[in-house]
Amino acid sequence: MASGHPGDQRTPSITVRPADGETTTVVLLLPGGKAESHAPARSRQLSAVRMVPFARALHRTGRDRGTAVWTLRYRYRGWNGAEASPVADARWALDEIRRRHGDLPVALVGHALGGRAALRVADDRSVHAVVALAPWLPTNEPVEAVRGRRVLIMHGTDDRWTDPRGSLLFARRAQPLARLLRRVEVRGVGHSMLRRSALWRGLTTYFVEESAISKAGSLRGPNINADAARAEVRLLV
């Protein structure tokens, strides 16, 4: 169980979209949140609602190949400084996946604070791929956890909540360690990922599927319209 705030017995929880038949891989979604808050996380909060279209897309694409999609609900809305509350919750979820399914490969998809948490727990033995969407990455965020992993970082150029420069600097420091790392800018898009939403979901879904099936981690594929990608996406790392 994840460690709690003093005197607080709350626990994280998960929502599962099961595979059709035997589960062979799991995608764990990590929503965003706030820098500081010990208020309870709720499924109706906007940070959680933003992940629903990603959960649906990933499940629709992968369920017939054995992919289950888990969405984590944190104990608290906040990162909370050195406590790093979502990190403990994400590690709890990874342990829970192993408890239920054994040592299956896991891909992490996190937005904002959840992207930061995903990159922190990428060193878990089950994790093979990470997608960090508009991640909150302060200066000197540790990069060692991505060693040997496949990583896609996406950030809108107009994001006013999490600094795109932070994810670019992280990507440049982390790239020598990762098995594969790509950092993509989506032009003219802010933090909510509402504009060009199909592109965000398409790149995420293809990267996760390609990593699971072929282990190539390529960004090329039939789920991405080449003309739209050239117009809207810039590969910086």
C-alpha positions in Angstrom: 0.0 0.0 0.0 1.2 3.5 -0.8 2.3 5.4 2.3 -0.2 8.0 3.4 -0.3 11.6 4.8 0.1 11.4 8.6 -3.2 10.3 10.1 -4.8 9.7 6.7 -5.9 6.2 5.8 -6.8 6.9 2.1 -5.6 4.5 -0.5 -5.2 4.8 -4.3 -7.6 3.0 -6.5 -7.8 1.8 -10.1 -10.4 1.6 -12.9 -9.8 -1.3 -15.3 -10.8 -1.7 -18.9 -10.1 -5.4 -19.3 -8.5 -7.2 -22.3 -10.6 -9.5 -24.5 -9.4 -12.8 -23.2 -6.1 -13.3 -21.5 -4.2 -10.2 -20.5 -0.8 -10.0 -22.0 0.1 -6.3 -21.4 -1.1 -3.4 -19.3 -1.3 0.3 -20.0 -1.3 2.3 -16.8 -2.7 5.9 -17.1 -1.6 8.5 -14.6 -3.7 11.7 -14.6 -2.5 15.2 -13.8 -3.1 17.1 -10.6 -1.7 20.1 -8.6 1.7 21.0 -7.3 0.4 21.1 -3.6 -2.8 19.6 -2.3 -3.8 16.9 0.1 -7.4 17.1 -1.0 -8.7 13.8 -2.3 -8.4 13.0 -6.0 -11.7 12.4 -7.7 -12.6 10.7 -10.9 -14.8 13.7 -11.9 -12.0 16.2 -11.7 -10.8 17.6 -15.0 -7.4 16.1 -14.7 -8.9 12.7 -14.6 -11.5 13.4 -17.3 -8.8 14.4 -19.7 -7.4 10.8 -19.6 -10.7 9.1 -20.5 -10.4 9.6 -24.3 -6.8 8.1 -24.1 -8.1 5.1 -22.1 -10.8 4.5 -24.7 -8.5 4.8 -27.6 -5.8 2.5 -26.1 -8.4 -0.1 -25.1 -10.2 0.0 -28.5 -6.9 -0.5 -30.3 -5.3 -3.1 -28.0 -7.9 -5.1 -26.2 -8.2 -7.9 -28.8 -4.4 -8.4 -28.5 -4.6 -8.8 -24.8 -4.1 -5.2 -23.6 -5.8 -4.1 -20.4 -6.0 -0.4 -19.6 -5.8 0.7 -16.0 -6.4 4.3 -14.8 -5.0 5.3 -11.4 -6.9 7.5 -9.0 -4.4 9.0 -6.6 -5.0 9.5 -2.9 -4.3 13.2 -3.2 -4.5 15.8 -5.9 -1.0 17.2 -5.3 2.6 16.2 -5.8 3.3 17.7 -2.4 7.0 18.4 -2.6 9.5 15.8 -1.4 6.5 13.6 -0.5 5.9 13.0 -4.3 2.5 11.5 -3.5 1.7 10.2 -7.0 5.0 8.4 -7.3 4.1 6.2 -4.3 0.6 5.6 -5.8 2.0 4.7 -9.2 4.4 2.2 -7.6 1.5 0.7 -5.6 -0.4 0.3 -9.0 2.6 -1.5 -10.6 2.7 -3.9 -7.6 -1.0 -4.4 -8.0 -0.6 -5.3 -11.7 2.0 -7.9 -10.8 -0.2 -9.2 -8.0 -3.1 -9.8 -10.5 -1.2 -10.7 -13.7 2.4 -11.6 -12.9 5.3 -10.0 -14.6 3.6 -8.6 -17.7 5.0 -5.7 -19.7 3.6 -2.3 -18.7 3.4 0.9 -20.6 2.9 4.2 -18.7 0.9 7.1 -20.1 0.9 10.2 -17.9 -0.3 13.8 -18.3 1.3 16.8 -16.6 2.0 15.8 -13.0 1.2 12.2 -14.1 3.9 12.5 -16.8 6.4 13.4 -14.2 5.3 10.5 -12.0 5.5 8.1 -15.0 9.1 9.2 -15.7 10.0 8.7 -12.1 8.7 5.2 -11.9 10.0 4.1 -15.3 12.7 2.1 -13.5 10.2 -0.4 -12.3 11.1 -3.8 -13.7 7.7 -4.2 -15.5 7.9 -0.9 -17.4 9.1 -1.0 -21.0 7.6 2.2 -22.4 6.5 5.7 -21.2 4.4 8.4 -22.8 4.6 11.7 -21.0 2.0 14.2 -22.2 2.7 17.9 -21.4 4.8 16.7 -18.4 5.6 18.9 -15.5 9.4 18.6 -15.4 11.2 21.1 -13.2 14.9 21.9 -13.7 17.2 19.0 -12.5 14.4 16.5 -12.5 16.2 13.1 -12.3 16.6 11.1 -15.5 18.1 7.9 -14.4 14.8 6.0 -14.2 14.4 6.0 -18.0 17.6 4.0 -18.6 16.8 1.3 -21.2 13.2 2.4 -21.7 11.3 3.6 -24.7 10.1 7.1 -24.1 7.8 9.5 -26.0 7.4 13.1 -24.6 4.8 15.3 -26.3 4.3 19.0 -25.5 2.2 21.7 -27.0 4.0 24.9 -27.9 1.3 27.1 -26.3 1.3 25.3 -22.9 1.0 27.9 -20.1 0.7 25.4 -17.3 3.8 23.2 -17.7 6.8 24.7 -19.4 7.7 23.0 -22.8 11.3 24.1 -22.2 11.4 21.8 -19.1 10.5 18.7 -21.1 12.9 19.6 -23.9 15.8 20.0 -21.4 14.8 16.7 -19.7 14.7 14.9 -23.0 18.1 16.1 -24.0 19.6 14.9 -20.7 17.7 11.6 -20.7 18.2 10.6 -24.3 21.7 9.0 -23.8 20.2 6.7 -21.2 17.0 5.6 -22.9 16.7 2.8 -25.3 14.7 5.2 -27.5 13.6 8.7 -26.7 11.6 11.1 -28.8 10.4 14.5 -27.8 7.6 16.0 -30.0 6.2 19.5 -30.1 2.6 19.9 -31.2 2.2 23.4 -32.7 -0.3 25.8 -31.4 -1.7 23.6 -28.7 -2.0 24.3 -25.0 -2.1 22.1 -21.9 -5.6 20.6 -22.2 -4.7 18.7 -25.4 -8.2 19.6 -26.8 -6.9 21.0 -30.0 -5.6 18.3 -32.4 -6.8 15.8 -29.9 -6.9 13.0 -32.4 -3.2 13.6 -33.1 -2.3 13.4 -29.4 -4.3 10.1 -29.0 -3.0 8.7 -32.3 0.7 9.2 -31.5 0.2 7.9 -28.0 -1.7 4.8 -29.1 0.7 4.0 -31.9 3.8 4.4 -29.7 2.4 2.1 -27.0 1.2 -0.5 -29.5 4.5 -0.4 -31.5 6.5 -0.7 -28.4 4.5 -3.7 -27.2 4.3 -5.5 -30.5 7.5 -4.9 -32.4 9.7 -3.4 -29.6 10.8 -0.9 -32.3 9.3 2.2 -30.6 8.9 3.9 -34.0 6.8 7.0 -34.5 5.9 5.9 -38.0 2.7 4.0 -38.7 -0.7 3.8 -40.2 -2.4 5.6 -37.3 -0.6 8.9 -38.0 -1.6 11.0 -41.0 1.8 12.0 -42.6 0.6 15.3 -43.9 -1.0 16.3 -40.6 2.1 15.3 -38.7 4.4 17.4 -40.9 2.2 20.4 -40.5 1.5 20.1 -36.7 4.4 18.2 -35.2 8.0 19.0 -34.8 10.5 16.3 -33.7 13.1 18.1 -31.6 14.9 15.1 -29.9 
